[in-house]
C-alpha cells in the first residue's frame, strides 16, 4: 500500500511540473525534494532502483538452453556411435558368412575337380545283322559318341571301372529277324544278367534294361550275344550300351 501511494505522489508531481511550462524548473526541483521528504522511504528507494537498474538479458536462461542443446547433441552422438557399432557388427558378420561361403565353394570346386568323371554312350554297328552264330560272341559297340574318362574300349567291347564306386549301366537291344534276340551281361568272367525276347514279326522289336553295380577299380563289364541269337543295327543306332559313375567309394 505504501508503494502505491508513493507512485501516485510521484506521478502527481511529474504532472504538476509539466503544467508549469518552461519556467517551472525550480518548481520541479522543489516538488521532487518535497516529494522525497514526504513520500514513504521504501517507495522512493524501490522507484529509484527500478529507474536506475540497467536492463540485462537473463544469461542463466541462455546457459541452460546451451546446456540442454549440448545434452541433446551428446545423446545424438551416442545413438550414432551405437548405430555405427551395430552396422560394423553386421558387416563383420556378413563378411564372415561370405568368407565361409567362398571357402565352401572353393572346397566343392576342388572336390569336383578331383572327383573322377566317367560316362560313355555307344551304338553297335552300321553293318545290319549281327548273328546268329554257333557260339557266343562278345558284342563290340564300335560307334562311340561319348567316352569321358576313356573307360570304354571299342576294340574289345569292355568297360573297365577306373575307380572303386557305384556305376549305372544301361543297354537297349533290337532285332529285325524272326527268332531269338537277347544279351548276357558279364562282370569280369561272371554272368550277372540274362535278357531274351522271341521275335516273330519282320518289324523292329526292342527292349531296354539297366543295372547299378558296385565295382572295384579294374572290374570289367561287357555284353555277350548268345549263340543262335541275332540283332540288327544300322545308322539309326537301334542297339546301344551306356553307363556312368554315380559316385566313388
C-alpha positions as CSV (number, residue, x, y, z in Angstrom):
1,X,0.0,0.0,0.0
2,X,2.8,2.4,0.8
3,X,4.4,1.6,-2.6
4,X,1.2,2.5,-4.4
5,X,0.8,5.8,-2.5
6,X,4.4,6.7,-3.3
7,X,3.9,6.0,-7.0
8,X,0.8,8.1,-7.1
9,X,2.5,11.0,-5.5
10,X,5.4,10.8,-7.9
11,X,3.0,10.9,-10.9
12,X,1.2,13.9,-9.5
13,X,4.5,15.7,-9.0
14,X,5.5,15.0,-12.6
15,X,2.2,16.2,-13.9
16,X,2.5,19.5,-12.0
17,X,5.9,20.1,-13.4
18,X,4.7,19.7,-16.9
19,X,1.8,22.2,-16.3
20,X,4.3,24.9,-15.2
21,X,5.9,25.1,-18.6
22,X,9.4,26.3,-19.3
23,X,9.5,28.4,-16.2
24,X,8.9,25.6,-13.8
25,X,12.4,24.3,-13.5
26,X,12.9,25.4,-9.9
27,X,9.5,24.3,-9.1
28,X,10.3,20.8,-10.3
29,X,13.3,20.5,-8.0
30,X,11.3,21.8,-5.1
31,X,8.4,19.5,-5.7
32,X,10.7,16.4,-6.2
33,X,12.5,17.4,-3.0
34,X,9.2,17.9,-1.3
35,X,8.0,14.5,-2.6
36,X,11.2,12.8,-1.4
37,X,10.7,14.4,2.0
38,X,7.0,13.5,2.3
39,X,6.8,10.1,0.3
40,X,7.5,6.9,2.2
41,X,11.2,5.9,2.1
42,X,10.5,2.4,0.9
43,X,8.6,3.5,-2.1
44,X,11.2,6.0,-3.1
45,X,14.0,3.5,-2.8
46,X,12.1,1.0,-4.9
47,X,11.3,3.5,-7.6
48,X,14.9,4.7,-7.7
49,X,16.2,1.2,-8.0
50,X,13.7,0.5,-10.8
51,X,14.6,3.6,-12.8
52,X,18.4,3.2,-12.3
53,X,18.8,-0.6,-12.7
54,X,20.1,-1.4,-16.2
55,X,18.1,-3.9,-18.3
56,X,20.2,-7.0,-18.8
57,X,19.3,-10.3,-20.6
58,X,18.8,-13.4,-18.5
59,X,22.2,-15.0,-19.1
60,X,21.4,-18.1,-16.9
61,X,18.4,-18.9,-19.1
62,X,20.7,-18.9,-22.1
63,X,23.3,-21.0,-20.3
64,X,20.6,-23.5,-19.5
65,X,19.4,-23.6,-23.1
66,X,23.0,-24.2,-24.3
67,X,23.4,-27.0,-21.8
68,X,20.2,-28.6,-22.9
69,X,21.4,-28.4,-26.5
70,X,24.8,-30.0,-25.6
71,X,22.9,-32.8,-23.8
72,X,20.8,-33.4,-26.9
73,X,23.9,-33.4,-29.1
74,X,25.7,-35.9,-26.8
75,X,22.7,-38.2,-26.9
76,X,22.5,-37.9,-30.7
77,X,26.3,-38.7,-31.0
78,X,25.8,-41.7,-28.7
79,X,23.0,-43.0,-30.8
80,X,25.1,-42.6,-34.0
81,X,28.0,-44.4,-32.4
82,X,25.7,-47.2,-31.3
83,X,24.2,-47.5,-34.8
84,X,27.7,-47.4,-36.3
85,X,28.8,-50.2,-33.9
86,X,25.7,-52.3,-34.8
87,X,26.4,-51.7,-38.5
88,X,30.0,-52.7,-38.1
89,X,28.9,-55.8,-36.3
90,X,26.5,-56.7,-39.1
91,X,29.1,-56.0,-41.7
92,X,31.7,-58.2,-39.9
93,X,29.1,-61.0,-39.7
94,X,28.3,-60.7,-43.4
95,X,31.9,-60.7,-44.3
96,X,32.4,-63.8,-42.2
97,X,29.5,-65.5,-43.9
98,X,30.8,-64.5,-47.3
99,X,34.3,-65.9,-46.4
100,X,32.7,-69.2,-45.2
101,X,30.6,-69.4,-48.4
102,X,33.6,-68.8,-50.6
103,X,35.6,-71.3,-48.7
104,X,32.8,-73.9,-49.1
105,X,32.5,-73.1,-52.8
106,X,36.3,-73.5,-53.2
107,X,36.2,-76.8,-51.4
108,X,33.3,-78.1,-53.6
109,X,35.2,-77.0,-56.7
110,X,38.3,-78.8,-55.5
111,X,36.3,-81.9,-54.7
112,X,34.6,-81.8,-58.0
113,X,37.9,-81.3,-59.9
114,X,39.4,-84.2,-58.0
115,X,36.3,-86.4,-58.5
116,X,36.8,-88.9,-61.4
117,X,34.4,-88.3,-64.3
118,X,33.2,-91.4,-66.1
119,X,30.4,-91.6,-68.7
120,X,30.1,-93.3,-72.1
121,X,27.4,-93.9,-74.8
122,X,27.9,-96.3,-77.7
123,X,26.0,-98.0,-80.5
124,X,26.7,-101.4,-82.0
125,X,27.2,-101.2,-85.8
126,X,26.1,-99.9,-89.2
127,X,26.5,-103.3,-90.8
128,X,22.9,-104.5,-90.3
129,X,22.5,-108.1,-88.9
130,X,24.8,-109.4,-86.1
131,X,24.4,-113.2,-85.7
132,X,23.1,-115.8,-85.5
133,X,26.3,-117.8,-84.9
134,X,27.1,-121.2,-83.5
135,X,29.0,-119.7,-80.4
136,X,28.5,-116.9,-78.0
137,X,30.2,-113.7,-79.2
138,X,31.3,-110.6,-77.3
139,X,29.5,-107.5,-78.6
140,X,31.8,-104.7,-79.6
141,X,29.9,-101.5,-79.7
142,X,32.0,-99.7,-82.3
143,X,30.2,-96.4,-82.6
144,X,31.4,-94.3,-79.6
145,X,29.5,-91.0,-79.1
146,X,30.7,-90.3,-75.5
147,X,33.6,-91.7,-73.7
148,X,34.5,-89.3,-70.8
149,X,37.3,-90.9,-68.8
150,X,38.1,-93.4,-71.7
151,X,36.8,-96.3,-69.6
152,X,35.2,-98.0,-72.6
153,X,37.3,-99.7,-75.2
154,X,35.5,-100.1,-78.6
155,X,38.2,-102.6,-79.8
156,X,37.3,-105.1,-77.1
157,X,33.7,-104.1,-76.1
158,X,34.8,-103.9,-72.4
159,X,34.0,-101.2,-69.9
160,X,36.7,-101.0,-67.2
161,X,35.9,-99.2,-63.9
162,X,38.7,-96.7,-63.4
163,X,38.0,-96.2,-59.6
164,X,36.0,-98.0,-56.9
165,X,32.5,-96.7,-57.0
166,X,28.9,-97.2,-57.8
167,X,28.1,-97.3,-61.6
168,X,24.9,-97.1,-63.6
169,X,24.9,-99.2,-66.8
170,X,22.1,-99.5,-69.4
171,X,21.6,-101.3,-72.8
172,X,19.0,-101.4,-75.5
173,X,18.5,-104.5,-77.7
174,X,16.8,-104.5,-81.1
175,X,16.1,-107.2,-83.6
176,X,14.6,-107.3,-87.2
177,X,14.6,-111.1,-87.8
178,X,12.3,-113.8,-86.7
179,X,13.9,-115.7,-83.8
180,X,15.6,-115.1,-80.5
181,X,17.2,-111.8,-79.6
182,X,18.9,-111.0,-76.3
183,X,22.2,-110.5,-74.5
184,X,24.2,-111.7,-71.4
185,X,25.7,-109.2,-69.0
186,X,29.1,-110.2,-67.6
187,X,31.0,-108.7,-64.7
188,X,34.6,-109.9,-65.2
189,X,34.0,-113.6,-66.0
190,X,30.7,-113.9,-64.2
191,X,27.4,-113.7,-65.9
192,X,25.1,-111.5,-63.8
193,X,22.2,-110.9,-66.1
194,X,20.4,-112.7,-69.0
195,X,17.8,-110.9,-71.2
196,X,15.9,-112.6,-74.1
197,X,13.0,-112.0,-76.4
198,X,11.3,-114.0,-79.2
199,X,10.6,-112.1,-82.3
200,X,8.1,-113.3,-84.9
201,X,7.3,-110.2,-87.0
202,X,9.6,-108.7,-89.5
203,X,9.3,-105.3,-87.9
204,X,11.7,-104.0,-85.3
205,X,11.4,-105.1,-81.7
206,X,13.1,-103.5,-78.7
207,X,13.8,-104.0,-75.0
208,X,15.9,-102.0,-72.6
209,X,17.4,-102.9,-69.2
210,X,19.7,-101.4,-66.7
211,X,21.8,-102.3,-63.7
212,X,23.5,-100.5,-60.8
213,X,26.7,-102.1,-59.7
214,X,29.4,-101.5,-57.1
215,X,32.7,-102.0,-58.9
216,X,36.3,-102.1,-57.8
217,X,38.9,-100.3,-59.9
218,X,39.8,-102.7,-62.8
219,X,36.4,-104.6,-62.8
220,X,35.1,-105.1,-66.3
221,X,31.7,-105.2,-67.8
222,X,30.8,-106.5,-71.3
223,X,27.8,-107.8,-73.2
224,X,27.6,-111.1,-75.0
225,X,25.3,-112.3,-77.8
226,X,24.2,-115.9,-77.1
227,X,24.7,-118.5,-79.9
228,X,21.7,-118.7,-82.4
229,X,20.6,-115.2,-81.3
230,X,20.6,-112.2,-83.7
231,X,20.4,-108.4,-83.5
232,X,20.0,-105.7,-86.1
233,X,21.6,-102.3,-86.1
234,X,22.3,-99.5,-88.7
235,X,22.8,-95.8,-88.8
236,X,19.7,-95.3,-86.6
237,X,21.5,-96.9,-83.6
238,X,18.9,-99.5,-82.5
239,X,21.4,-101.3,-80.2
240,X,23.1,-99.2,-77.6
241,X,25.3,-99.6,-74.5
242,X,25.9,-96.8,-72.0
243,X,27.0,-96.1,-68.4
244,X,28.4,-93.6,-65.9
245,X,29.9,-93.3,-62.5
246,X,27.3,-92.3,-59.9
247,X,29.8,-91.7,-57.1
248,X,33.2,-93.0,-56.0
249,X,33.7,-95.1,-52.8
